[in-house]
Each structure stands twice: as C-alpha cells, then as structure tokens.
Amino acid sequence: MKRWMVFLGVFLSFTLLALGCSKKEEVIRVGVAAQMTGAEAKMGSDFKNGVSIAVEEWNSKGGIFGKKIEIIAGDDQADPKQAVAVANKMVNDGVVGVVGHFNSSCSIPASDVYGRANVPMITPASTNPLLTGRGLRGVFRVCGTDEQQGKVAADFARTRLNVKKVAVLHDKTTYGQGFADLFRKHLGDGVEIVYYGGIAKGDKDFKPVLTAVREKRPELVFFGGIYPETGLLVKQAREINMTAPFLSGDGSIDPKFVEIAGDKAAEGTYLTFSPDPHAIPTAKEFIGKYKAKYGELGPYSIYAYDAINILLTAIRETGTTEGKAVIEKLHSMEFAGALGKLKFTEKGDVSQLPYVVWITRNGKFEEYWKP
C-alpha cells in the first residue's frame, strides 16, 4: 500500500510538472520594463498601456504560432541597480524580447544583461547615444538620440531666440547630464554659458541653486532632466521672480510637468520632442484606441506600441523566437508602424526621426519651431 501511494505521488508530481511546462509553452512572453512606481511612474504606465493595446490586437488574431502573447512587466523604479535586477528576472522568466527601459541610466546596464542572453531589447525612450554605441547587436531604439535633440535645442536657442547668455542645469543622470552636455557642445562659441551645474534628482527645494542662477542674469535656462524636477524648477524660478524662459527636452514634455509647475509658471516653457503624432495619418487608429481605453495619450505610448509591434512582427516573419535570428531580422526589415516607416541602422537606431521645439501655452503643448 505504501509503495502504491509513493508511486501515485511521483506520478502526480510528474504529471503536474508536465502540465506546468505545457502551459508555459502555450504562451509567448514579452517584457515591458520601466519605472512603474515612484515620481516618474506615469512614464512606465504609458509604456505598458501602449504595449497592452498591441498585444490585445495580436491575441485577437490568434497570437503568434497559435500561441497567446503574455506581458511580463518589470518595475525598475528609475534605478540602474533595480533595472539590472529586472533584466535578469526577464531573462529567467523566458521573455523573447523586451520593450524598455525608459531612463538611459537604466537601459544601458540592463542592455548588458539582455545582450549576454541574446534577448532583443527595443527602448521607446532612452536617448543617450552610448546605449547603441557599444556594439551590442540586440539593442534598438525607436526614438531619436540626444545628439540629434541637443543640436535642435541649441540651434533653436541660438538662431530663433538669439540668446547670448545661457544657464545650463541637469539632474546628474546619464540622460540629463548627457543631454545638457550635448546642448552645450552644439551652442558653439557664440553663446556664453554663465552657469553650469547639477541638481539632485528627487530633491524638492531648488531655490538656492535658482538664486545663484538668477544672479548671472541668463536670457535662457536649459535643463536636462525629467518632469518632476523640471516642474519644480520652473515653479520655484517664478516664485523668486526669475523671468528667463526654460528650455528642456523629451523627458519633460508630459502633462505632469504642467501639473507640478502650474499653468501660469509653465507658460512659455520650450521643450524639444518629435512632431505631433496626431498629425500622422498612420497613428490615427492607435490614438483613437488609446484614448478610448486610457485617456490622454502619453508622450511615449505610441513609441512603446510600435516597439512591441516591431518585435512581434520580426518573430512572426522569422518563424522562431530564437534570439539571434530575431535580432538579425530586426536589423534587416523595414516596418510600417503607427509612426510611419521605421528601419534600424547597423547600430540599432532609427534611420530618421526629426525633432521639433514645442511651447507650453494655456496648460497645453503646441508645436512651435521646426529646424
């Protein structure tokens, strides 16, 4: 009797194990990684929302190879060490590719993990040139770079605003300081940098720094960073009667920036970003679906949507989820997405993605200047 019970137990264990493996193989897992909690959590939600719409579309048509697609979300908390932990978990969970991360300071160390495992990674938002500049074959981005963005910002300040004295601030991160340094580089010798310095990300009181900036009487204040700090900087600058306009980038162009700064203080702030997707005919269907389900479109929601669609299309056309084969397909194919036609360069960047300058008016963002 005891032998029979032991045999039955072993049989059931193997049966459950087989069923578990079978269930795992019935789905194709894709990762989405970004800051899902904390001060920048909206950006992570925007990523996940865009990916979710695409996955729902694919699953409604039968998925891939007759298997449903499952999203594995990872919260890197905008912290590089946590991003590495998330990346390792994604690899261990068997994802076939990752959409993420958001911050360049997270994407760069996480990409090393994905690279070793031959898991393709497509970031919708990390703009630091170093990300795709290290020769990792499986790293891609569907956004532009800070080299491009920094040049547009500098050209705008120099030729459109005709400023001669500029203060440059950054948040000491890979993205923020990198962007600020490229902006400074492209300004050239005709514009004087009257102040250059960093602030601590997460701080709430920037008035001592702003007071020092005000004493230099800049005609423009540039900030490389994300909307929580941008909003506070602009708000507190107006509170100490600084009148110089602010110029920032893609990390700040979010309604949360206006919410933090307040409509009045935010008025007239300039921001570099890509052109308005509402003016792109191929984006109309996605934008309609997004607004119906989640409300206002996030700045990078459509980029996340295109990123996951590119990944899934490459898998389908390759006929396998094997990482090396998918990566080579990503390098070779041209993709027709919501943002239009996209093709990756040998480095993994998109071949063309223009930047324009936006302005904040009446609590909203409007396109203002094209180079």
C-alpha positions as CSV (number, residue, x, y, z in Angstrom):
1,M,0.0,0.0,0.0
2,K,2.8,2.4,0.9
3,R,4.6,1.6,-2.3
4,W,1.4,2.3,-4.3
5,M,1.0,5.6,-2.5
6,V,4.6,6.6,-3.3
7,F,4.2,5.6,-6.9
8,L,0.9,7.7,-7.1
9,G,2.7,10.7,-5.6
10,V,5.6,10.5,-8.0
11,F,3.2,10.0,-10.9
12,L,1.1,13.1,-9.9
13,S,4.2,15.2,-9.4
14,F,5.5,14.4,-12.9
15,T,2.0,15.0,-14.3
16,L,1.7,18.4,-12.7
17,L,5.2,19.3,-13.8
18,A,4.4,18.3,-17.4
19,L,1.2,20.3,-17.3
20,G,3.1,23.3,-15.9
21,C,5.7,23.1,-18.7
22,S,3.0,22.6,-21.3
23,K,1.1,25.7,-20.0
24,K,4.3,27.8,-20.1
25,E,5.0,26.7,-23.7
26,E,1.5,27.7,-24.7
27,V,2.3,31.4,-24.4
28,I,5.0,33.7,-25.8
29,R,6.2,36.0,-23.1
30,V,7.3,39.6,-23.8
31,G,8.7,42.0,-21.3
32,V,7.9,45.7,-20.7
33,A,10.3,47.4,-18.3
34,A,10.3,50.9,-16.9
35,Q,9.5,52.8,-13.7
36,M,6.1,51.5,-12.7
37,T,6.2,53.2,-9.3
38,G,7.6,56.4,-7.9
39,A,7.6,60.0,-9.1
40,E,8.0,59.0,-12.8
41,A,5.5,56.1,-12.7
42,K,3.3,57.7,-15.4
43,M,6.0,57.1,-18.0
44,G,6.0,53.3,-17.1
45,S,2.2,53.2,-17.3
46,D,2.4,54.9,-20.7
47,F,4.8,52.2,-21.9
48,K,2.6,49.4,-20.6
49,N,-0.6,50.8,-22.0
50,G,0.9,51.1,-25.5
51,V,2.2,47.6,-25.3
52,S,-1.1,46.2,-24.0
53,I,-3.1,47.6,-26.9
54,A,-0.7,45.9,-29.4
55,V,-0.8,42.6,-27.5
56,E,-4.6,42.6,-27.4
57,E,-4.6,43.2,-31.2
58,W,-2.2,40.3,-31.8
59,N,-4.1,37.9,-29.4
60,S,-7.4,38.8,-31.0
61,K,-6.0,37.4,-34.3
62,G,-4.6,34.2,-32.7
63,G,-1.3,35.4,-31.3
64,I,1.9,34.0,-32.9
65,F,2.3,30.4,-34.0
66,G,-1.1,29.7,-32.4
67,K,0.2,30.9,-29.0
68,K,-1.2,33.8,-27.0
69,I,1.2,36.6,-26.1
70,E,1.7,37.3,-22.4
71,I,3.1,40.6,-21.0
72,I,5.7,40.4,-18.1
73,A,6.0,43.8,-16.5
74,G,9.1,44.9,-14.6
75,D,9.4,47.9,-12.3
76,D,12.9,49.3,-12.5
77,Q,12.0,52.2,-10.2
78,A,14.2,54.5,-12.4
79,D,17.1,53.0,-10.6
80,P,20.1,51.4,-12.5
81,K,20.7,48.6,-10.0
82,Q,17.0,47.7,-10.0
83,A,17.0,47.8,-13.8
84,V,19.7,45.1,-13.8
85,A,17.6,43.0,-11.4
86,V,14.6,43.4,-13.6
87,A,16.6,42.4,-16.7
88,N,17.9,39.3,-15.0
89,K,14.3,38.3,-14.0
90,M,13.1,39.0,-17.5
91,V,15.7,36.6,-18.9
92,N,14.9,34.0,-16.2
93,D,11.2,34.3,-17.0
94,G,11.9,33.4,-20.6
95,V,10.8,36.6,-22.4
96,V,11.5,36.6,-26.1
97,G,12.2,40.3,-26.1
98,V,11.8,43.5,-24.0
99,V,10.2,46.9,-24.6
100,G,12.2,49.2,-22.3
101,H,13.7,50.7,-20.4
102,F,12.8,54.4,-20.1
103,N,15.8,56.1,-18.4
104,S,19.1,55.8,-20.3
105,S,20.8,55.2,-16.9
106,C,18.6,52.1,-16.6
107,S,18.7,51.0,-20.2
108,I,22.5,50.9,-20.5
109,P,23.3,48.5,-17.7
110,A,20.1,46.4,-18.4
111,S,21.1,46.1,-22.0
112,D,24.3,44.2,-21.0
113,V,22.1,41.6,-19.4
114,Y,19.9,41.2,-22.4
115,G,22.9,41.2,-24.7
116,R,24.5,38.3,-22.9
117,A,21.3,36.3,-23.2
118,N,20.6,37.3,-26.8
119,V,17.2,38.8,-25.8
120,P,16.4,41.7,-28.2
121,M,15.6,45.0,-26.4
122,I,13.8,47.9,-28.0
123,T,13.6,51.1,-26.0
124,P,10.9,53.6,-26.8
125,A,12.5,56.5,-24.9
126,S,16.2,56.1,-24.0
127,T,18.0,58.8,-26.0
128,N,21.6,58.7,-24.7
129,P,23.9,57.9,-27.7
130,L,26.0,55.5,-25.6
131,L,23.2,53.0,-25.5
132,T,23.6,51.9,-29.1
133,G,27.2,53.0,-29.3
134,R,28.7,50.0,-27.6
135,G,28.3,47.4,-30.3
136,L,25.5,45.3,-28.7
137,R,23.8,43.7,-31.7
138,G,20.4,43.2,-29.9
139,V,19.9,46.7,-28.7
140,F,17.5,49.0,-30.6
141,R,15.5,52.2,-30.0
142,V,12.5,53.7,-31.8
143,C,13.2,57.2,-30.5
144,G,15.9,59.7,-31.5
145,T,19.2,60.4,-29.7
146,D,20.4,63.3,-27.6
147,E,23.0,64.1,-30.2
148,Q,20.1,65.0,-32.5
149,Q,17.9,66.5,-29.8
150,G,20.8,68.6,-28.3
151,K,21.6,70.1,-31.7
152,V,18.0,71.1,-32.4
153,A,17.7,72.7,-28.9
154,A,21.0,74.6,-29.4
155,D,20.1,75.7,-32.9
156,F,16.7,77.0,-31.6
157,A,18.3,78.9,-28.7
158,R,21.0,80.4,-30.9
159,T,19.1,81.2,-34.1
160,R,15.4,81.5,-33.1
161,L,15.7,83.0,-29.6
162,N,19.0,84.8,-30.4
163,V,20.2,84.4,-26.8
164,K,23.8,85.3,-25.8
165,K,23.8,84.2,-22.2
166,V,22.5,80.8,-21.1
167,A,22.4,78.9,-17.8
168,V,22.7,75.1,-18.1
169,L,21.3,72.7,-15.4
170,H,21.0,69.0,-15.3
171,D,19.9,66.2,-12.9
172,K,23.3,64.4,-12.9
173,T,21.8,61.3,-14.6
174,T,23.1,59.6,-17.8
175,Y,20.2,61.2,-19.7
176,G,20.0,64.6,-18.1
177,Q,23.7,65.4,-17.9
178,G,24.4,63.8,-21.3
179,F,21.7,65.9,-22.9
180,A,22.9,69.1,-21.2
181,D,26.4,68.5,-22.4
182,L,25.4,67.9,-26.0
183,F,23.3,71.1,-25.9
184,R,26.3,73.0,-24.6
185,K,28.5,71.5,-27.3
186,H,26.2,72.5,-30.1
187,L,25.7,76.0,-28.8
188,G,29.2,76.8,-30.0
189,D,31.4,79.8,-29.1
190,G,28.8,82.5,-29.9
191,V,26.8,81.9,-26.7
192,E,28.2,82.4,-23.2
193,I,27.4,79.7,-20.6
194,V,27.0,81.9,-17.5
195,Y,26.1,79.0,-15.2
196,Y,26.6,75.2,-15.4
197,G,25.6,72.8,-12.6
198,G,23.7,69.8,-11.5
199,I,20.8,69.3,-9.1
200,A,20.0,66.2,-7.1
201,K,17.2,64.1,-8.6
202,G,14.4,63.7,-6.1
203,D,15.1,67.0,-4.2
204,K,12.2,69.4,-3.7
205,D,13.9,72.8,-2.9
206,F,15.9,74.3,-5.8
207,K,15.7,77.9,-4.7
208,P,19.3,78.2,-3.6
209,V,20.5,77.0,-7.0
210,L,18.0,79.1,-8.8
211,T,19.1,82.2,-6.8
212,A,22.7,81.6,-7.9
213,V,21.5,81.2,-11.5
214,R,19.4,84.4,-11.3
215,E,22.5,86.4,-10.2
216,K,24.1,85.5,-13.6
217,R,21.2,87.1,-15.5
218,P,20.8,84.4,-18.2
219,E,18.4,85.0,-21.1
220,L,17.5,81.3,-21.1
221,V,17.7,78.4,-18.6
222,F,18.3,74.9,-20.1
223,F,17.5,71.9,-18.0
224,G,18.4,68.3,-18.8
225,G,16.1,66.1,-16.8
226,I,12.6,64.6,-16.2
227,Y,9.3,66.4,-15.5
228,P,9.2,66.1,-11.7
229,E,12.3,68.3,-11.3
230,T,11.5,70.4,-14.4
231,G,8.1,71.3,-12.9
232,L,9.6,72.3,-9.6
233,L,12.4,74.3,-11.2
234,V,10.1,76.3,-13.3
235,K,7.6,76.9,-10.5
236,Q,10.3,78.0,-8.0
237,A,12.0,80.1,-10.5
238,R,8.9,82.2,-10.9
239,E,8.5,82.4,-7.2
240,I,11.8,84.1,-6.9
241,N,10.9,86.4,-9.8
242,M,13.2,84.8,-12.4
243,T,11.7,85.7,-15.8
244,A,14.1,83.9,-18.2
245,P,12.3,81.2,-20.1
246,F,13.2,77.5,-19.7
247,L,14.1,75.0,-22.4
248,S,14.1,71.3,-21.7
249,G,13.6,68.1,-23.6
250,D,11.6,64.9,-24.2
251,G,11.8,63.8,-20.5
252,S,9.7,66.9,-19.5
253,I,7.0,67.1,-22.2
254,D,4.2,65.5,-20.2
255,P,1.0,66.9,-18.6
256,K,2.6,66.1,-15.2
257,F,5.1,68.9,-15.9
258,V,2.3,71.5,-16.2
259,E,0.5,70.0,-13.2
260,I,3.6,70.4,-11.0
261,A,4.7,73.8,-12.3
262,G,1.2,75.2,-12.6
263,D,-0.3,76.7,-15.7
264,K,1.0,80.2,-15.1
265,A,4.6,79.3,-14.3
266,A,4.7,76.7,-17.1
267,E,3.5,79.2,-19.7
268,G,6.2,79.8,-22.4
269,T,8.4,76.9,-21.5
270,Y,10.1,75.3,-24.6
271,L,10.6,71.6,-25.0
272,T,12.2,69.5,-27.7
273,F,10.4,66.4,-28.9
274,S,9.4,64.6,-32.0
275,P,6.5,66.0,-34.2
276,D,2.9,65.7,-33.1
277,P,1.7,62.1,-33.8
278,H,-1.9,63.4,-34.2
279,A,-0.7,64.8,-37.5
280,I,0.5,61.4,-38.7
281,P,-2.3,59.6,-40.6
282,T,-1.0,56.1,-39.7
283,A,-1.2,57.0,-36.0
284,K,-4.9,57.8,-36.0
285,E,-6.3,54.3,-35.3
286,F,-3.9,53.7,-32.4
287,I,-4.6,57.1,-30.8
288,G,-8.3,56.5,-31.0
289,K,-8.0,53.2,-29.3
290,Y,-5.7,54.6,-26.7
291,K,-7.9,57.5,-25.8
292,A,-11.0,55.3,-25.6
293,K,-9.2,52.9,-23.1
294,Y,-6.7,55.0,-21.2
295,G,-7.5,58.7,-21.8
296,E,-4.9,61.2,-23.0
297,L,-2.0,59.8,-25.0
298,G,1.3,59.7,-23.1
299,P,4.4,61.1,-24.9
300,Y,5.9,57.6,-25.4
301,S,2.8,55.4,-25.5
302,I,2.9,55.3,-29.3
303,Y,6.6,54.5,-29.3
304,A,6.0,51.6,-27.0
305,Y,3.2,50.4,-29.3
306,D,5.5,50.5,-32.3
307,A,8.3,48.8,-30.4
308,I,6.3,45.8,-29.4
309,N,4.8,45.5,-32.9
310,I,8.2,45.6,-34.5
311,L,9.4,42.8,-32.1
312,L,6.4,40.6,-32.7
313,T,6.5,41.1,-36.5
314,A,10.1,40.1,-36.5
315,I,9.3,36.9,-34.6
316,R,6.4,36.1,-36.9
317,E,8.5,36.6,-40.1
318,T,11.5,34.8,-38.7
319,G,9.4,31.8,-37.8
320,T,11.1,31.4,-34.4
321,T,11.5,33.1,-31.0
322,E,15.3,32.3,-31.0
323,G,17.0,35.5,-30.0
324,K,19.9,35.7,-32.6
325,A,17.6,35.0,-35.5
326,V,15.0,37.6,-34.3
327,I,17.8,40.2,-33.8
328,E,19.1,39.8,-37.3
329,K,15.5,40.1,-38.7
330,L,15.1,43.4,-36.7
331,H,18.3,44.7,-38.4
332,S,17.1,43.7,-41.9
333,M,13.4,44.6,-42.1
334,E,11.5,47.8,-42.7
335,F,8.5,48.2,-40.5
336,A,5.3,50.1,-41.2
337,G,4.1,51.3,-37.8
338,A,1.8,53.9,-36.3
339,L,4.7,56.5,-36.6
340,G,5.2,55.6,-40.2
341,K,8.0,53.5,-41.8
342,L,10.9,52.6,-39.5
343,K,14.1,50.9,-40.3
344,F,17.1,50.3,-37.9
345,T,20.6,51.3,-38.7
346,E,23.5,48.9,-38.1
347,K,23.9,50.4,-34.6
348,G,20.2,49.9,-33.8
349,D,19.0,53.5,-34.1
350,V,16.1,54.5,-36.4
351,S,17.4,55.9,-39.6
352,Q,15.3,59.1,-39.5
353,L,13.4,60.8,-36.6
354,P,13.2,64.5,-36.6
355,Y,13.0,66.8,-33.5
356,V,11.0,70.0,-33.2
357,V,10.5,72.5,-30.5
358,W,7.2,72.7,-28.6
359,I,5.9,75.5,-26.4
360,T,3.7,75.4,-23.3
361,R,0.6,77.5,-23.8
362,N,-2.6,77.6,-21.6
363,G,-1.5,74.4,-19.9
364,K,-1.0,72.5,-23.2
365,F,1.8,71.7,-25.6
366,E,1.9,73.1,-29.1
367,E,4.5,72.7,-31.9
368,Y,6.4,75.9,-32.2
369,W,9.5,75.6,-34.3
370,K,11.0,73.2,-36.9
371,P,14.7,73.3,-37.8
